[in-house]
C-alpha cells in the first residue's frame, strides 16, 4: 500500500523558519502553548479564514472558562445536520484531557493551520469535517508547572493531570461530575463523529517507539465495526505511519516488561475511547512515549492525525457502510455484553522493538531495580493478548421505567442522544426489578465510592409508577449507552457510580423488646420460617449466639421489612400493553 498523499504530507515543515501563525512550540520546541495562547491562536485563524474555520464556545467548565471547539469545513458549511445530509464524515479530536500530556495541543495547532494554508492537500477534507477541542482540561492547564510529570521528558512547563476539581477527566465520561464532561457529552452527541481521537502521552515501560496506540477494544465494538477496524483501518494506519517514518505499535500494557507480552486495554465507558465505543465510533488514544524528545512526540501526533484524515478519505465508503449497518442493527439487538475479562489462553504475536530489561542495585534502597538498557536494543516477537471474553451478558427489556426522582440520570441520558418519554398518568405496571444481592466498593475513587462485582436477583412484580416518571424504550441507536448505564451490574452503570445509593440504606428498623412478641407470633403462623431459622442456627454458631441477628432474620421475612431496601428502582418493562406515555 502506498499513501496517495504521503509524499505531499511528508513535506510539511517543522523547521523554525518565520511563517504566518507561528506557534509557541515552533518558536521553542521544548515548550507547549498555554491555554490562553492556544485560544488566541485559533481566534486569529478564525479571523483569517472565516469561511473555512469556526471557533465556537460551548457551555462551561469547572475552571469557569467555556469549552471551545474548532471546526474546519472547507465548503463553509458548519451546520451539523447539513453536513450529514451531504454524506460527509466527522473526525473528532480531543486534546489535553490530561493537560500535562500536551502533544495534541501543539500538533493540532500545526495541523489545522497547515490545512488552512494548503500545506496539506485539501482533497483530504473534501468529504470530512474536522472538529477539535483545542484544550479540554482547562483547569489543569491553568495549574501550570514543571514538576508534576516526573517521568516525562519535557516540555519545560505544562499543565496538571487533575482538573479544577482535581478530577481525572478521563474517568468522568459517564458520571459527569465535572462541567467539562457535561459539556463534552452534549458536544460529542451533537456531532456524532465517525472516528474519535484523544491525544495522550504514556507512562510505563521503555521501548524504541515514539508513538503507541490504544484502539477501541475490538470485542467491545459491534462486530461490523470491529472487523473493519482490525482488518482494514489499523493495517492501513500502521503502514501509512511507517511510510511517514513514525512506526508505531499497540499500547504497551504490560504485566511486567514487554518481553512477557502486552495486552489490549479494556477501555470501559468511563474512558474517552470506551465512551466513543458505546456510541458506535471507532476511537483511538495515541500515546506518545514520555521519554522521547518533546519535538518528536508532537511530530508523531501530527502525522497520526494526518494519517487518519488520509484513511478517512480513502476508505470513506467502508467507514460509512460499517456504521450504517450498526445503526440499522443496534435498535433490534436483543443481547448486550456488559463486562469482559482478558483471555489469557488466546494470544497473537507481534514484532516488537524494545530495550533489554535488566536489573542493578538501587542507590536509594540497595535492592534490585529495573532499568532498560539503551545499549541493548532488540527486535523480536512477543506475545500480544488482544482478545477479551464477555463475563456478563443481558437481554434488553422493551423499556426501562425511571422514577422522576432520578433527574440526574435522565439528564445524562438526554445529553447522550437518548429519547426519553414520560408517563401521562399513575400506572401499575408489570415489570422486572433487580434486588441488589451483593457488591464491593472501591474507596475514594474520583470523588466516588465506585461499586463493582455487583450481583442481583431478578424479581417479577407489579409496581406503581407515577405521572411524570420516565420511559426509555430500547429501540434506539443509543441502546448500548442505555444498557451499559441502566443495568446495575455493568462496570460503569449509574448504580456503580453511586447515583442510586439511597436504596442501600435501610430506613426503618425495630426495637428488639417490642418485636420479640411479633416475631414469636409470626413464627407460630409460619412454620416454614421457623424451620429456616432453626436450620440457620445449626449452620452458623455465631448466629445461634446472637439474639438480635435472629430477630432481624425473622424481621426481613415479614411484611414489616421495607420492600424498597436494596431494590434497584429502575423497572424493566416486558410489554407496552398497559403503558400510557407521551
Secondary structure, DSSP 8 states (H G I E B T S, - for coil): ---TTHHHHHT---S----TT--HHHH-TT----HHHHHHHHHHHHHHTTTTEEEEEES--TTSS-EEEEEE-TTS---HHHHHHTT-EEEEEE--SSTT--HHHHHHHHHHHHHHTTSS-GGGGSSEEEEEES-S-HHHHHS-BSSS-TT----SSB--SS-TTS--GGG-TTT--SHHHHHHHHHHHHH--SEEEE-EE--S--BS-SEEEEE--GGGS-HHHHHHIIIIIHHHHHHHHHHTT--EEE---BSSSGGG-EE-----TTSHHHHHHHTT-EEEEEEE-TTS-HHHHHHHHHHHHHHHHHHHHHTHHHHHHHHHHHHHHHTT--EEEEEEEE-TT--EEEEEEEEEEEEEE-TTTSSEEEEEEEEEEEEEEEEEE--EEEEEEEE--SEEEE-TT-HHHHHHHHHTT---EEBSS-EEEEEEEEEEEEEEE-SSBTTB--EEEEEEEEEEEEEEE-TT-EEEES-STTHHHHHHHHSTTSTTSTTTTTTTGGGGS------HHHHHHHHHHHHHH-HHHHHHHHHHHHH-HHHHT-HHHHHHHHHTTSTTS-TTTTB---EEES--TT--B-
